[in-house]
Amino acid sequence: MLLVIDIGNTSTSFGVYTGKKLIESRIISTSAGKTPDEYGAEIL
């Protein structure tokens, strides 16, 4: 498994790959007002 993360100015994208196959992906919005705990809760 491989976790890839693309951190941008307006969003952060996550993808999980097994080999060359994408098995899960998520996009969360980036906000200066969010705490690390809020980001952690969104990722899980």
TAZILIN-V623222 format. One line per field, one symbol per residue. burial: b if it has 16 or more other ideal C-beta (glycine too) atoms within 10 Angstrom, else e. A space follows every 10 residues. Layout:
# TAZILIN-V623222
burial->???
This chain:
# TAZILIN-V623222
burial->eeeeeeeeee ebebeeeeee eeeeeeeeee eeeeeeeeee eeee
